Amino acid sequence: MHEPAALTQDPAYIRQFHSGVRNMLNEQHEAAILDFKACLQKQPKDAAVHYALFQTYLKQEQYEAAAYHTQQAAALDPNNLHYKRELAFMLQQLGKAQEAAAVFEGLLKVEPKNIDYYSGVLRCYDQLQKPAKSYGVIQKMEQQLGENPNTVLEKFRLLQQMGKAKDAVAVLEAARVKFPSEPSILANLVDHYFKMQDYSAGFGILKDLVEADPNNGVALLMYGEMLYRSGKVEEGKKYLYSGILADGASLDQKMNILIMLVNENKQTTVEPKLEPLVLYMTQAYPNEAKAHSIAGDYFYVVGQPLAAIESYQQTLRCDPNLYPVWNQVLILEFEQGRWSALQKDATACAELFPTQALPFFFKGLALNRIGSYTAALENLEAAQAVLIGDKALLAEVLAQIGVAYFGQNNHPKALAQFKEAMQLSQGSLLIELIYLHELAKYLIEANKTNERLAELVQQFPTNPRCHYEYAYSFFQLENFNSALASLLKIQDQKFINSSAHQELLGDIYFKLGREQEGIACWQNALSLGEGSNLLSKKLTKKSYVQIP
C-alpha cells in the first residue's frame, strides 16, 4: 500500500493523519474515515488525505466515494502519476471508460513505454467499441515497444471489427514473413482462409503450422484429415494419431476422428495402432461415456467381444441412459452365452426402458434357460405388449413363449405359439431350429423331428446350427454314434469353440464310455461360457446329468 505524506507540518494535524493511517491499516475503516475527514476540515486541498480516503473507501467497496477522492488527489497533485494511475483504474472499474481512457492517454504521454497504461486504455476503447481508437493505440505501442505476435493479432482482430478484411489479412501475411514460425499467426491465417473457403491457401499454411507447432492437436487433426480424405491415407493417419494424443483438440473432435478410423476397419483389415489410441481416450476421459463407447466399438470390430462388453458396460456406468449401448451389451452377452449377465443386465435395462421390447425378450430367454418358465412368460408377454412393427423379433418372442409353455408341460399352447411364430417369420430357419430342439428335448415325435433335421442338413450343409440340432436329436434318441458323427461334421471354428458345442460333445463322449474326453469337453465348455444350467452339476459329479 502507498502511504501518502500529509500536506501540513502542523504536529496536531500530522498526529490526526497518522491516527487515520493506523486505523486504516488495522481495518478500522470508520475510525480512519473520521480521522481523515477531520484533516480535510483543516486542509481541504491536501492530496495525501484525499488519497488515503480513496484507499479506505476502496477497501469498503464504496467505489463512488473512492473515485471522488482519487479524482481530488489527482487534481490537487497533477504531477503525481501514481494518483492518476489509481484514478484511471478506478474510473475503469466504475464503467466510466471514456474518462478512464483520457487519464490513461495522459499517462502515456509521460510514460510512453508503460505496458500497463496501454492495456488499460485498450480495455477502455474495447468497452466503448471504438476499434479505430484501439488500433491507433496499438500502433503507438509498437512504435515504443516494437511489434510482436500479440500486437499483430490484436491489429488483425480490430481491422476485422472495422470491416477491413483485406487489410486484416495483409497484416497477418506481413507478420508471417517477419514471424515465420509463430503458431498463433499461422493458426489465424488457416482459420481465415478456411472460412473464406480458400482451401488451397489454408492447406499450405496448415502444413507450416503443424511443423511450427507439432503439439497442436487441432492443427494435427485438421491436416491429417485433409490428407486422409485426399487419398494420402497412411500419411494422414500419422498426423491423426498424433493429434488424438496431443493437447488442444476437444473430446468431440478426437472422437469424430476415432469413429472414422474405427469404421474404416469394418471395411478393411484391422489397424493395430488404433488400440493404444482407444485406450488413451478411456484413460484421458475416464468419466466420458463417449470414450468408452468408441472403445467398445473398436473391440467389437476387431473381434474381441468380451472386451467390447466391458467397454460398453463402462459406458453405461458413465451414463446409464444410452439405450443403443444397452442394446449392444445385451446382444453381445447373448451371442457369447453369458446368461447370468444377460439376465441381470436385461433386468436393469427393462427397468430403465419399460417401453422397449428387447430387454424383456432377453430376460425371458435367459429365464427359460434356467427353467424359470413362469417368470419367463411374464417377461416375454411384456415384450409382446410393447413390441410394434418388428415382425422378426415378435416371431422370436412367440418362439420363446412356446419354449416356456413346453417347460410347463402345456404342449398345446406351446405348439400354437410356434405355429404362429413360423407363420409370422415366413418359415425362418432359426425359429424352426428352436422348435425342433424343443421337440427333441421332450421327445415329441422324435423320429419325425430327426427326419426333418436330416432334410435341413441336406438343404443347409454348411450351417453349424443344423448339424448341432441333428446331433442333439440323435443324442435324445440315444443313437450316440450318429450324434457324434453329425457333430464332428461342423467346420465352423467359432461354433466349435462355443460352450453349447463343447457341452454336447462332452455329453456324447460320456454316453459312449469315453468319460475323460467327456469331462475335458465339459471343462472346455465352462471356460467358453456358462453352458446349460446343468453343466456345473456334470463337472461336480463328473457324470452326465439328465434333464429333469
C-alpha positions as semicolon CSV with decimal commas, in nm:
position;residue;x (nm);y (nm);z (nm)
1;M;0,000;0,000;0,000
2;H;0,121;0,350;-0,083
3;E;0,122;0,563;0,235
4;P;0,099;0,933;0,139
5;A;0,255;1,220;0,329
6;A;0,031;1,494;0,470
7;L;0,049;1,843;0,326
8;T;0,086;2,043;0,651
9;Q;0,361;2,025;0,906
10;D;0,128;2,111;1,199
11;P;0,203;1,846;1,471
12;A;-0,162;1,803;1,570
13;Y;-0,263;1,767;1,206
14;I;0,010;1,511;1,144
15;R;-0,098;1,311;1,452
16;Q;-0,455;1,312;1,326
17;F;-0,341;1,194;0,985
18;H;-0,121;0,916;1,127
19;S;-0,407;0,805;1,350
20;G;-0,616;0,765;1,038
21;V;-0,341;0,565;0,869
22;R;-0,310;0,333;1,170
23;N;-0,684;0,278;1,180
24;M;-0,683;0,207;0,807
25;L;-0,403;-0,047;0,844
26;N;-0,589;-0,213;1,133
27;E;-0,904;-0,242;0,922
28;Q;-1,084;0,009;1,148
29;H;-1,228;0,185;0,847
30;E;-1,494;0,403;1,008
31;A;-1,245;0,545;1,259
32;A;-0,996;0,607;0,977
33;I;-1,258;0,795;0,775
34;L;-1,340;1,018;1,074
35;D;-0,969;1,097;1,120
36;F;-0,915;1,178;0,754
37;K;-1,230;1,390;0,728
38;A;-1,116;1,583;1,034
39;C;-0,791;1,653;0,850
40;L;-0,982;1,774;0,543
41;Q;-1,177;2,020;0,752
42;K;-0,845;2,182;0,831
43;Q;-0,676;2,131;0,495
44;P;-0,939;2,053;0,220
45;K;-0,673;2,063;-0,053
46;D;-0,442;1,802;0,098
47;A;-0,398;1,546;-0,185
48;A;-0,246;1,291;0,051
49;V;-0,558;1,287;0,271
50;H;-0,785;1,250;-0,031
51;Y;-0,574;0,959;-0,148
52;A;-0,590;0,798;0,197
53;L;-0,969;0,829;0,188
54;F;-0,967;0,672;-0,156
55;Q;-0,779;0,371;-0,021
56;T;-1,012;0,340;0,278
57;Y;-1,332;0,359;0,074
58;L;-1,186;0,115;-0,176
59;K;-1,137;-0,142;0,099
60;Q;-1,501;-0,097;0,194
61;E;-1,601;-0,136;-0,171
62;Q;-1,757;0,208;-0,169
63;Y;-1,641;0,274;-0,523
64;E;-1,817;0,602;-0,592
65;A;-1,670;0,765;-0,282
66;A;-1,331;0,612;-0,362
67;A;-1,345;0,754;-0,716
68;Y;-1,433;1,103;-0,592
69;H;-1,135;1,119;-0,357
70;T;-0,885;0,976;-0,607
71;Q;-1,005;1,238;-0,856
72;Q;-0,946;1,505;-0,595
73;A;-0,600;1,368;-0,518
74;A;-0,501;1,359;-0,885
75;A;-0,634;1,712;-0,946
76;L;-0,459;1,858;-0,641
77;D;-0,126;1,690;-0,723
78;P;-0,118;1,667;-1,106
79;N;0,247;1,560;-1,112
80;N;0,181;1,251;-0,903
81;L;0,149;0,974;-1,164
82;H;0,056;0,720;-0,901
83;Y;-0,261;0,916;-0,817
84;K;-0,350;0,936;-1,185
85;R;-0,290;0,568;-1,236
86;E;-0,519;0,479;-0,949
87;L;-0,776;0,724;-1,080
88;A;-0,767;0,567;-1,426
89;F;-0,822;0,215;-1,298
90;M;-1,088;0,335;-1,055
91;L;-1,282;0,503;-1,333
92;Q;-1,250;0,194;-1,546
93;Q;-1,389;-0,022;-1,267
94;L;-1,686;0,212;-1,236
95;G;-1,759;0,174;-1,605
96;K;-1,655;0,530;-1,688
97;A;-1,447;0,411;-1,981
98;Q;-1,431;0,744;-2,167
99;E;-1,296;0,929;-1,861
100;A;-1,056;0,644;-1,779
101;A;-0,924;0,641;-2,137
102;A;-0,845;1,013;-2,119
103;V;-0,645;0,963;-1,800
104;F;-0,456;0,664;-1,949
105;E;-0,379;0,866;-2,263
106;G;-0,237;1,142;-2,043
107;L;-0,024;0,894;-1,853
108;L;0,114;0,751;-2,178
109;K;0,239;1,094;-2,281
110;V;0,455;1,093;-1,970
111;E;0,547;0,724;-1,970
112;P;0,513;0,604;-2,333
113;K;0,666;0,263;-2,261
114;N;0,439;0,164;-1,971
115;I;0,261;-0,154;-2,080
116;D;0,001;-0,126;-1,804
117;Y;-0,123;0,203;-1,943
118;Y;-0,155;0,057;-2,292
119;S;-0,351;-0,236;-2,151
120;G;-0,576;-0,002;-1,957
121;V;-0,660;0,229;-2,245
122;L;-0,718;-0,065;-2,481
123;R;-0,970;-0,214;-2,240
124;C;-1,146;0,122;-2,224
125;Y;-1,173;0,157;-2,601
126;D;-1,285;-0,204;-2,624
127;Q;-1,566;-0,127;-2,378
128;L;-1,653;0,182;-2,580
129;Q;-1,644;-0,025;-2,901
130;K;-1,401;0,210;-3,068
131;P;-1,177;-0,022;-3,271
132;A;-1,017;0,266;-3,464
133;K;-0,902;0,423;-3,136
134;S;-0,769;0,086;-3,019
135;Y;-0,586;0,039;-3,348
136;G;-0,416;0,377;-3,304
137;V;-0,306;0,281;-2,952
138;I;-0,158;-0,048;-3,082
139;Q;0,038;0,143;-3,346
140;K;0,177;0,379;-3,079
141;M;0,268;0,081;-2,860
142;E;0,454;-0,086;-3,147
143;Q;0,647;0,236;-3,212
144;Q;0,759;0,239;-2,850
145;L;0,794;-0,132;-2,771
146;G;0,819;-0,297;-3,110
147;E;0,589;-0,530;-3,300
148;N;0,522;-0,877;-3,162
149;P;0,276;-1,159;-3,246
150;N;0,028;-1,040;-2,984
151;T;0,007;-0,688;-3,125
152;V;-0,025;-0,830;-3,477
153;L;-0,318;-1,049;-3,374
154;E;-0,484;-0,758;-3,199
155;K;-0,449;-0,542;-3,510
156;F;-0,593;-0,828;-3,716
157;R;-0,892;-0,852;-3,482
158;L;-0,951;-0,477;-3,481
159;L;-0,929;-0,444;-3,858
160;Q;-1,183;-0,723;-3,897
161;Q;-1,405;-0,545;-3,648
162;M;-1,373;-0,230;-3,856
163;G;-1,479;-0,420;-4,168
164;K;-1,135;-0,402;-4,328
165;A;-1,093;-0,772;-4,404
166;K;-0,829;-0,730;-4,677
167;D;-0,617;-0,504;-4,456
168;A;-0,653;-0,753;-4,171
169;V;-0,523;-1,042;-4,382
170;A;-0,243;-0,824;-4,518
171;V;-0,130;-0,758;-4,160
172;L;-0,116;-1,132;-4,091
173;E;0,061;-1,213;-4,415
174;A;0,324;-0,945;-4,345
175;A;0,368;-1,082;-3,993
176;R;0,404;-1,431;-4,135
177;V;0,716;-1,314;-4,316
178;K;0,851;-1,150;-4,002
179;F;0,748;-1,434;-3,767
180;P;0,750;-1,740;-3,997
181;S;0,725;-1,998;-3,719
182;E;0,477;-1,820;-3,492
183;P;0,187;-2,068;-3,442
184;S;-0,072;-1,808;-3,344
185;I;-0,027;-1,614;-3,668
186;L;-0,032;-1,928;-3,880
187;A;-0,339;-2,060;-3,697
188;N;-0,533;-1,739;-3,757
189;L;-0,440;-1,741;-4,124
190;V;-0,555;-2,102;-4,157
191;D;-0,882;-2,017;-3,987
192;H;-0,934;-1,716;-4,213
193;Y;-0,868;-1,899;-4,539
194;F;-1,087;-2,193;-4,443
195;K;-1,371;-1,955;-4,354
196;M;-1,326;-1,794;-4,695
197;Q;-1,327;-2,146;-4,849
198;D;-0,983;-2,085;-4,994
199;Y;-0,876;-2,438;-4,904
200;S;-0,566;-2,438;-5,120
201;A;-0,413;-2,142;-4,934
202;G;-0,534;-2,273;-4,599
203;F;-0,390;-2,620;-4,656
204;G;-0,047;-2,483;-4,739
205;I;-0,035;-2,274;-4,423
206;L;-0,174;-2,563;-4,219
207;K;0,127;-2,768;-4,321
208;D;0,355;-2,490;-4,192
209;L;0,153;-2,477;-3,870
210;V;0,196;-2,846;-3,784
211;E;0,568;-2,812;-3,848
212;A;0,590;-2,498;-3,632
213;D;0,369;-2,638;-3,355
214;P;0,388;-3,019;-3,357
215;N;0,188;-3,040;-3,032
216;N;-0,113;-2,851;-3,167
217;G;-0,380;-3,119;-3,155
218;V;-0,638;-2,925;-3,356
219;A;-0,393;-2,849;-3,637
220;L;-0,268;-3,208;-3,647
221;L;-0,621;-3,345;-3,675
222;M;-0,718;-3,094;-3,945
223;Y;-0,407;-3,159;-4,150
224;G;-0,429;-3,535;-4,105
225;E;-0,795;-3,545;-4,204
226;M;-0,731;-3,338;-4,516
227;L;-0,451;-3,574;-4,621
228;Y;-0,664;-3,878;-4,537
229;R;-0,964;-3,759;-4,738
230;S;-0,747;-3,655;-5,032
231;G;-0,625;-4,012;-5,071
232;K;-0,300;-3,988;-4,876
233;V;-0,438;-4,228;-4,618
234;E;-0,124;-4,356;-4,447
235;E;0,037;-4,012;-4,424
236;G;-0,291;-3,872;-4,295
237;K;-0,315;-4,141;-4,027
238;K;0,026;-4,043;-3,892
239;Y;-0,098;-3,691;-3,817
240;L;-0,438;-3,811;-3,698
241;Y;-0,279;-4,045;-3,444
242;S;-0,053;-3,765;-3,317
243;G;-0,346;-3,524;-3,299
244;I;-0,551;-3,757;-3,082
245;L;-0,264;-3,789;-2,835
246;A;-0,183;-3,416;-2,836
247;D;-0,344;-3,139;-2,634
248;G;-0,574;-2,879;-2,782
249;A;-0,845;-3,075;-2,961
250;S;-1,176;-3,129;-2,783
251;L;-1,316;-3,467;-2,686
252;D;-1,570;-3,446;-2,970
253;Q;-1,303;-3,359;-3,227
254;K;-1,094;-3,658;-3,122
255;M;-1,399;-3,882;-3,107
256;N;-1,508;-3,793;-3,459
257;I;-1,167;-3,892;-3,594
258;L;-1,160;-4,216;-3,397
259;I;-1,509;-4,307;-3,517
260;M;-1,394;-4,252;-3,874
261;L;-1,088;-4,473;-3,822
262;V;-1,277;-4,748;-3,639
263;N;-1,547;-4,756;-3,905
264;E;-1,274;-4,789;-4,167
265;N;-1,176;-5,119;-4,005
266;K;-1,519;-5,259;-4,080
267;Q;-1,431;-5,245;-4,447
268;T;-1,057;-5,321;-4,437
269;T;-0,806;-5,501;-4,221
270;V;-0,768;-5,424;-3,853
271;E;-0,530;-5,139;-3,772
272;P;-0,338;-5,243;-3,455
273;K;-0,215;-4,887;-3,396
274;L;-0,571;-4,786;-3,311
275;E;-0,584;-4,977;-2,983
276;P;-0,338;-4,751;-2,793
277;L;-0,541;-4,451;-2,911
278;V;-0,867;-4,606;-2,796
279;L;-0,717;-4,691;-2,457
280;Y;-0,567;-4,343;-2,430
281;M;-0,914;-4,191;-2,473
282;T;-1,059;-4,403;-2,191
283;Q;-0,768;-4,304;-1,964
284;A;-0,772;-3,936;-2,058
285;Y;-1,152;-3,910;-2,028
286;P;-1,244;-4,179;-1,771
287;N;-1,583;-4,023;-1,692
288;E;-1,690;-3,963;-2,052
289;A;-1,934;-4,219;-2,191
290;K;-1,823;-4,141;-2,547
291;A;-1,465;-4,251;-2,480
292;H;-1,571;-4,593;-2,350
293;S;-1,833;-4,629;-2,623
294;I;-1,575;-4,590;-2,901
295;A;-1,356;-4,844;-2,719
296;G;-1,649;-5,085;-2,725
297;D;-1,698;-5,023;-3,098
298;Y;-1,329;-5,083;-3,162
299;F;-1,312;-5,411;-2,968
300;Y;-1,630;-5,528;-3,139
301;V;-1,486;-5,456;-3,484
302;V;-1,158;-5,635;-3,410
303;G;-1,335;-5,943;-3,276
304;Q;-1,282;-5,905;-2,902
305;P;-1,644;-5,933;-2,780
306;L;-1,566;-5,970;-2,409
307;A;-1,353;-5,654;-2,412
308;A;-1,630;-5,484;-2,608
309;I;-1,887;-5,581;-2,344
310;E;-1,667;-5,444;-2,065
311;S;-1,615;-5,115;-2,250
312;Y;-1,987;-5,078;-2,320
313;Q;-2,066;-5,153;-1,956
314;Q;-1,821;-4,883;-1,851
315;T;-2,003;-4,653;-2,092
316;L;-2,326;-4,724;-1,907
317;R;-2,163;-4,658;-1,570
318;C;-2,088;-4,310;-1,700
319;D;-2,434;-4,263;-1,850
320;P;-2,698;-4,535;-1,798
321;N;-2,950;-4,359;-2,024
322;L;-2,796;-4,476;-2,352
323;Y;-3,038;-4,739;-2,482
324;P;-2,837;-4,819;-2,800
325;V;-2,542;-4,916;-2,579
326;W;-2,763;-5,135;-2,360
327;N;-2,890;-5,295;-2,681
328;Q;-2,535;-5,373;-2,789
329;V;-2,445;-5,519;-2,448
330;L;-2,747;-5,748;-2,444
331;I;-2,685;-5,876;-2,797
332;L;-2,317;-5,945;-2,726
333;E;-2,394;-6,120;-2,397
334;F;-2,648;-6,336;-2,581
335;E;-2,400;-6,419;-2,857
336;Q;-2,131;-6,506;-2,602
337;G;-2,361;-6,721;-2,387
338;R;-2,318;-6,502;-2,078
339;W;-2,661;-6,598;-1,949
340;S;-2,636;-6,475;-1,589
341;A;-2,501;-6,139;-1,703
342;L;-2,770;-6,124;-1,972
343;Q;-3,046;-6,180;-1,718
344;K;-2,901;-5,920;-1,481
345;D;-2,842;-5,654;-1,749
346;A;-3,173;-5,719;-1,924
347;T;-3,349;-5,668;-1,590
348;A;-3,171;-5,336;-1,532
349;C;-3,238;-5,224;-1,889
350;A;-3,607;-5,317;-1,871
351;E;-3,645;-5,103;-1,557
352;L;-3,489;-4,804;-1,732
353;F;-3,668;-4,854;-2,064
354;P;-4,005;-5,018;-1,993
355;T;-4,133;-4,943;-2,343
356;Q;-3,854;-5,134;-2,518
357;A;-3,924;-5,496;-2,607
358;L;-3,569;-5,631;-2,643
359;P;-3,468;-5,628;-2,272
360;F;-3,789;-5,812;-2,175
361;F;-3,725;-6,064;-2,455
362;F;-3,368;-6,133;-2,346
363;K;-3,469;-6,159;-1,981
364;G;-3,740;-6,408;-2,074
365;L;-3,495;-6,608;-2,286
366;A;-3,241;-6,619;-2,000
367;L;-3,512;-6,732;-1,754
368;N;-3,620;-7,008;-1,995
369;R;-3,264;-7,144;-1,994
370;I;-3,266;-7,191;-1,615
371;G;-3,617;-7,336;-1,610
372;S;-3,796;-7,036;-1,457
373;Y;-4,079;-7,069;-1,704
374;T;-4,346;-6,868;-1,519
375;A;-4,118;-6,567;-1,478
376;A;-4,004;-6,611;-1,838
377;L;-4,364;-6,595;-1,959
378;E;-4,428;-6,274;-1,767
379;N;-4,133;-6,101;-1,935
380;L;-4,200;-6,241;-2,280
381;E;-4,562;-6,127;-2,263
382;A;-4,437;-5,783;-2,154
383;A;-4,211;-5,778;-2,461
384;Q;-4,503;-5,878;-2,681
385;A;-4,718;-5,599;-2,532
386;V;-4,476;-5,317;-2,618
387;L;-4,344;-5,454;-2,946
388;I;-4,451;-5,257;-3,251
389;G;-4,357;-5,313;-3,614
390;D;-4,075;-5,568;-3,572
391;K;-4,209;-5,898;-3,707
392;A;-3,874;-6,077;-3,682
393;L;-3,839;-6,002;-3,310
394;L;-4,205;-6,078;-3,245
395;A;-4,156;-6,421;-3,404
396;E;-3,864;-6,487;-3,168
397;V;-4,072;-6,370;-2,871
398;L;-4,351;-6,610;-2,968
399;A;-4,098;-6,892;-3,006
400;Q;-3,965;-6,830;-2,655
401;I;-4,321;-6,823;-2,522
402;G;-4,354;-7,164;-2,687
403;V;-4,036;-7,278;-2,507
404;A;-4,184;-7,164;-2,175
405;Y;-4,512;-7,350;-2,238
406;F;-4,319;-7,664;-2,326
407;G;-4,134;-7,622;-1,996
408;Q;-4,468;-7,601;-1,815
409;N;-4,579;-7,920;-1,995
410;N;-4,851;-7,725;-2,176
411;H;-4,784;-7,873;-2,517
412;P;-5,097;-7,746;-2,698
413;K;-5,019;-7,383;-2,614
414;A;-4,653;-7,436;-2,698
415;L;-4,735;-7,580;-3,040
416;A;-4,978;-7,294;-3,110
417;Q;-4,713;-7,034;-3,027
418;F;-4,456;-7,199;-3,252
419;K;-4,708;-7,229;-3,533
420;E;-4,781;-6,855;-3,512
421;A;-4,409;-6,777;-3,492
422;M;-4,335;-6,981;-3,802
423;Q;-4,616;-6,813;-3,996
424;L;-4,507;-6,468;-3,889
425;S;-4,142;-6,531;-3,977
426;Q;-4,235;-6,695;-4,308
427;G;-4,056;-7,018;-4,226
428;S;-3,748;-6,877;-4,052
429;L;-3,474;-7,140;-4,019
430;L;-3,382;-7,004;-3,673
431;I;-3,738;-7,036;-3,544
432;E;-3,775;-7,385;-3,688
433;L;-3,449;-7,499;-3,527
434;I;-3,565;-7,369;-3,188
435;Y;-3,893;-7,556;-3,239
436;L;-3,719;-7,881;-3,342
437;H;-3,484;-7,853;-3,043
438;E;-3,782;-7,841;-2,808
439;L;-3,947;-8,138;-2,980
440;A;-3,623;-8,337;-2,948
441;K;-3,576;-8,225;-2,588
442;Y;-3,919;-8,355;-2,482
443;L;-3,914;-8,649;-2,726
444;I;-4,226;-8,529;-2,907
445;E;-4,250;-8,710;-3,240
446;A;-3,877;-8,775;-3,203
447;N;-3,830;-8,971;-3,526
448;K;-4,015;-8,718;-3,739
449;T;-3,807;-8,445;-3,576
450;N;-3,488;-8,632;-3,662
451;E;-3,604;-8,679;-4,022
452;R;-3,682;-8,310;-4,061
453;L;-3,339;-8,220;-3,927
454;A;-3,182;-8,458;-4,179
455;E;-3,359;-8,263;-4,454
456;L;-3,232;-7,933;-4,315
457;V;-2,874;-8,065;-4,301
458;Q;-2,902;-8,158;-4,667
459;Q;-3,052;-7,820;-4,750
460;F;-2,800;-7,618;-4,545
461;P;-2,483;-7,832;-4,535
462;T;-2,257;-7,553;-4,407
463;N;-2,491;-7,429;-4,133
464;P;-2,338;-7,542;-3,800
465;R;-2,665;-7,499;-3,609
466;C;-2,839;-7,753;-3,834
467;H;-2,569;-8,014;-3,768
468;Y;-2,578;-7,932;-3,396
469;E;-2,954;-7,984;-3,368
470;Y;-2,931;-8,301;-3,580
471;A;-2,667;-8,433;-3,341
472;Y;-2,884;-8,338;-3,041
473;S;-3,185;-8,523;-3,183
474;F;-2,970;-8,837;-3,227
475;F;-2,847;-8,794;-2,869
476;Q;-3,204;-8,778;-2,740
477;L;-3,281;-9,095;-2,939
478;E;-2,974;-9,249;-2,768
479;N;-2,804;-9,301;-3,105
480;F;-2,476;-9,166;-2,973
481;N;-2,251;-9,272;-3,261
482;S;-2,469;-9,090;-3,513
483;A;-2,482;-8,793;-3,277
484;L;-2,100;-8,780;-3,268
485;A;-2,069;-8,821;-3,644
486;S;-2,310;-8,534;-3,705
487;L;-2,144;-8,305;-3,454
488;L;-1,797;-8,369;-3,592
489;K;-1,911;-8,255;-3,936
490;I;-1,926;-7,896;-3,813
491;Q;-1,641;-7,698;-3,969
492;D;-1,721;-7,355;-3,829
493;Q;-1,439;-7,295;-3,580
494;K;-1,627;-7,022;-3,397
495;F;-1,920;-7,256;-3,337
496;I;-1,687;-7,543;-3,238
497;N;-1,539;-7,312;-2,971
498;S;-1,882;-7,233;-2,828
499;S;-1,993;-7,357;-2,487
500;A;-2,301;-7,526;-2,633
501;H;-2,100;-7,733;-2,883
502;Q;-1,841;-7,843;-2,627
503;E;-2,104;-7,939;-2,371
504;L;-2,300;-8,157;-2,616
505;L;-1,974;-8,314;-2,735
506;G;-1,893;-8,395;-2,373
507;D;-2,237;-8,549;-2,321
508;I;-2,192;-8,770;-2,626
509;Y;-1,841;-8,882;-2,525
510;F;-1,966;-8,967;-2,177
511;K;-2,251;-9,178;-2,314
512;L;-2,005;-9,356;-2,543
513;G;-1,797;-9,454;-2,239
514;R;-1,521;-9,203;-2,314
515;E;-1,563;-9,035;-1,975
516;Q;-1,233;-8,847;-1,957
517;E;-1,285;-8,694;-2,301
518;G;-1,635;-8,601;-2,195
519;I;-1,518;-8,429;-1,875
520;A;-1,249;-8,245;-2,073
521;C;-1,516;-8,114;-2,313
522;W;-1,734;-8,001;-2,023
523;Q;-1,437;-7,814;-1,878
524;N;-1,382;-7,651;-2,217
525;A;-1,749;-7,558;-2,227
526;L;-1,727;-7,387;-1,887
527;S;-1,420;-7,191;-1,997
528;L;-1,606;-7,069;-2,307
529;G;-1,930;-6,964;-2,136
530;E;-2,187;-7,071;-1,884
531;G;-2,340;-7,352;-2,086
532;S;-2,664;-7,510;-1,968
533;N;-2,786;-7,487;-1,611
534;L;-2,673;-7,850;-1,569
535;L;-2,310;-7,801;-1,677
536;S;-2,172;-7,724;-1,331
537;K;-2,352;-8,030;-1,189
538;K;-2,194;-8,250;-1,454
539;L;-1,849;-8,128;-1,361
540;T;-1,916;-8,163;-0,988
541;K;-2,045;-8,518;-1,020
542;K;-1,811;-8,599;-1,309
543;S;-2,109;-8,767;-1,468
544;Y;-2,385;-8,693;-1,715
545;V;-2,692;-8,532;-1,555
546;Q;-3,030;-8,592;-1,716
547;I;-3,267;-8,302;-1,785
548;P;-3,534;-8,321;-1,512
